[in-house]
Amino acid sequence: MDDTYTYDLLVVGSANADLVIGVERRPHAGETVLGSDLAVHPGGKGANQAVAAARLGARTALLARVGDDDHGRLLLDSLRTADVDVSEVRTGGAPTGVALITVDPSGDNSIVVSPGANARLTPADVRDALPALRSARVVSAQLEIPLDTVGEVVRLLGPGTRFALNPSPPAPLPPEVLAACDPLIVNEHEARVVLGDTGDGAAAGERSEDWARGLLALGPRSVVITLGAEGALVADARGTARVPAVPVSAVDTTGAGDAFTAALVRRLGAGDDLPTAAAYGARVGAVAVTRRGAQASFPTADEVARATAG
Ligand SMILES: Nc1ncnc2c1ncn2[C@@H]1O[C@H](COP(=O)(O)OP(=O)(O)OP(=O)(O)O)[C@@H](O)[C@H]1O
């Protein structure tokens, strides 16, 4: 493999501070309840996927925007500690994005997100980052930043660079963005929204082959549907293939999708075919669900090798 690329992966996406409080129950309108001590964790899908890929050994950079505030500095510190190149992380324009999370005793989350600086990552920021964009073997994005910004990434991609999109939170996608995806990576809920499907998803597992074919018909060169403990499904012009999950005792599925996606794009960049890269994603996702937290749960390549066979 040639070494003309500076980065194995450039992630274009969000960085959030996750502010978590445990509560006995959620307050009704107008009510106050007391909760646990506040825990502040680095998060956001862009930062999570960048950290997960770097921990697996990929030379990774993040194009993102944080506020000129304590949360922004916390995020930059955690990215640097994970060996993510932060030279394309912009600062200022709005407060750092924040997710206010309450967790009840059964583990159910209620979340309010303030996108903050993430919403100010503009197409102009992408143009300013053109040298980095052209220096990456793979570019990946999610949708916690403006769709126009993702559109500009697609427009400016170099001819040899592979693009992967995880449309989370999901939205209908313009044809030029869909056409650039190789792969489009969705869970069942995201698949339904991208397809414009209004069904109840009751037979989701059985319908995933149909969804994969429907998604491919929208234009991406390949599709990956993640199915939680059921593993994943990959599809391209050659057909569809099931990727089994690695059986584990899950303790916290937070960040499983980010771990899977980062591992998948990392391996695609290293030359694996789609089923092989997805199988590695399943191994990394499986390790992540055996640990608590999001970024805290992402394993190194050695830990993946020790924890899972293959
Ligand atoms: N309980 C589990 N046991 C083993 N592997 C799992 C489990 N949950 C998830 N995985 C692995 O992680 C991958 C991604 O998980 P999932 O489909 O839940 O993504 P997601 O819905 O985007 O997750 P999240 O939004 O919680 O990060 C799965 O395809 C699977 O390979």
The ligand as an SDF file (V2000), in Angstrom:
LIG
                    3D

 31 33  0  0  0  0  0  0  0  0999 V2000
  -25.1000   -7.1690   22.7180 N   0  0  0  0  0  0  0  0  0  0  0  0
  -24.1550   -7.2590   21.7610 C   0  0  0  0  0  0  0  0  0  0  0  0
  -23.3820   -8.3620   21.6630 N   0  0  0  0  0  0  0  0  0  0  0  0
  -22.4160   -8.4720   20.7130 C   0  0  0  0  0  0  0  0  0  0  0  0
  -22.1700   -7.5210   19.7860 N   0  0  0  0  0  0  0  0  0  0  0  0
  -22.9120   -6.4020   19.8390 C   0  0  0  0  0  0  0  0  0  0  0  0
  -23.9340   -6.2010   20.8230 C   0  0  0  0  0  0  0  0  0  0  0  0
  -24.4960   -4.9810   20.6270 N   0  0  0  0  0  0  0  0  0  0  0  0
  -23.8430   -4.4420   19.5640 C   0  0  0  0  0  0  0  0  0  0  0  0
  -22.8960   -5.2850   19.0830 N   0  0  0  0  0  0  0  0  0  0  0  0
  -22.0060   -5.0730   17.9190 C   0  0  0  0  0  0  0  0  0  0  0  0
  -21.8770   -3.6840   17.6820 O   0  0  0  0  0  0  0  0  0  0  0  0
  -22.4470   -3.3450   16.4040 C   0  0  0  0  0  0  0  0  0  0  0  0
  -23.1470   -2.0000   16.4990 C   0  0  0  0  0  0  0  0  0  0  0  0
  -24.2020   -2.0750   17.4440 O   0  0  0  0  0  0  0  0  0  0  0  0
  -25.6610   -1.4910   17.1790 P   0  0  0  0  0  0  0  0  0  0  0  0
  -26.2750   -2.1730   16.0190 O   0  0  0  0  0  0  0  0  0  0  0  0
  -26.3790   -1.5730   18.4970 O   0  0  0  0  0  0  0  0  0  0  0  0
  -25.3280    0.0080   16.7660 O   0  0  0  0  0  0  0  0  0  0  0  0
  -26.0990    1.3480   17.1360 P   0  0  0  0  0  0  0  0  0  0  0  0
  -27.5790    1.0950   17.1380 O   0  0  0  0  0  0  0  0  0  0  0  0
  -25.5660    2.3930   16.2240 O   0  0  0  0  0  0  0  0  0  0  0  0
  -25.5740    1.5410   18.6200 O   0  0  0  0  0  0  0  0  0  0  0  0
  -25.4910    2.8100   19.5780 P   0  0  0  0  0  0  0  0  0  0  0  0
  -26.3730    3.8750   18.9600 O   0  0  0  0  0  0  0  0  0  0  0  0
  -25.9660    2.2700   20.8930 O   0  0  0  0  0  0  0  0  0  0  0  0
  -24.0410    3.1610   19.6180 O   0  0  0  0  0  0  0  0  0  0  0  0
  -23.3690   -4.5050   16.0330 C   0  0  0  0  0  0  0  0  0  0  0  0
  -23.4850   -4.6170   14.6130 O   0  0  0  0  0  0  0  0  0  0  0  0
  -22.6620   -5.6880   16.6780 C   0  0  0  0  0  0  0  0  0  0  0  0
  -21.6680   -6.2000   15.8150 O   0  0  0  0  0  0  0  0  0  0  0  0
  1  2  1  0
  2  3  1  0
  2  7  2  0
  3  4  2  0
  4  5  1  0
  5  6  2  0
  6  7  1  0
  6 10  1  0
  7  8  1  0
  8  9  2  0
  9 10  1  0
 10 11  1  0
 11 12  1  0
 11 30  1  0
 12 13  1  0
 13 14  1  0
 13 28  1  0
 14 15  1  0
 15 16  1  0
 16 17  2  0
 16 18  1  0
 16 19  1  0
 19 20  1  0
 20 21  2  0
 20 22  1  0
 20 23  1  0
 23 24  1  0
 24 25  2  0
 24 26  1  0
 24 27  1  0
 28 29  1  0
 28 30  1  0
 30 31  1  0
M  END
$$$$
